[in-house]
């Protein structure tokens, strides 16, 4: 039997697809860009901070708040899923 390891980004994508309507346009863009859901490469917190003219720490906070809004809580996914 082959075990499939699911990445954090894949888990987040499932929550994002189902619940992205709960996010503001800015939050959606930050999550999509950070995790590469927009079909391009992943952007760093620093890159996104420059785009939105805020610090990378603020981008991290916005990303964290957005993930909570869509129901993704990292603590639930600490264990590996096979």
LINBELKA-V447472 format. One record per residue. N is the residue number from 1. RES is the residue in one small letter. OMEGA is omega in whole degrees, 0 to 359 (999 if undefined). Layout:
# LINBELKA-V447472
n=N res=RES omega=OMEGA
n=N res=RES omega=OMEGA
This chain:
# LINBELKA-V447472
n=1 res=x omega=180
n=2 res=x omega=178
n=3 res=x omega=180
n=4 res=x omega=178
n=5 res=x omega=182
n=6 res=x omega=180
n=7 res=x omega=178
n=8 res=x omega=180
n=9 res=x omega=178
n=10 res=x omega=178
n=11 res=x omega=181
n=12 res=x omega=181
n=13 res=x omega=179
n=14 res=x omega=179
n=15 res=x omega=182
n=16 res=x omega=181
n=17 res=x omega=184
n=18 res=x omega=191
n=19 res=x omega=186
n=20 res=x omega=179
n=21 res=x omega=178
n=22 res=x omega=185
n=23 res=x omega=172
n=24 res=x omega=179
n=25 res=x omega=180
n=26 res=x omega=179
n=27 res=x omega=178
n=28 res=x omega=182
n=29 res=x omega=180
n=30 res=x omega=180
n=31 res=x omega=180
n=32 res=x omega=183
n=33 res=x omega=182
n=34 res=x omega=182
n=35 res=x omega=178
n=36 res=x omega=180
n=37 res=x omega=183
n=38 res=x omega=177
n=39 res=x omega=178
n=40 res=x omega=181
n=41 res=x omega=180
n=42 res=x omega=178
n=43 res=x omega=179
n=44 res=x omega=175
n=45 res=x omega=180
n=46 res=x omega=179
n=47 res=x omega=181
n=48 res=x omega=177
n=49 res=x omega=178
n=50 res=x omega=179
n=51 res=x omega=183
n=52 res=x omega=179
n=53 res=x omega=174
n=54 res=x omega=180
n=55 res=x omega=177
n=56 res=x omega=176
n=57 res=x omega=179
n=58 res=x omega=177
n=59 res=x omega=178
n=60 res=x omega=179
n=61 res=x omega=180
n=62 res=x omega=179
n=63 res=x omega=180
n=64 res=x omega=179
n=65 res=x omega=179
n=66 res=x omega=179
n=67 res=x omega=176
n=68 res=x omega=180
n=69 res=x omega=182
n=70 res=x omega=175
n=71 res=x omega=178
n=72 res=x omega=178
n=73 res=x omega=184
n=74 res=x omega=183
n=75 res=x omega=179
n=76 res=x omega=187
n=77 res=x omega=181
n=78 res=x omega=180
n=79 res=x omega=179
n=80 res=x omega=177
n=81 res=x omega=180
n=82 res=x omega=999
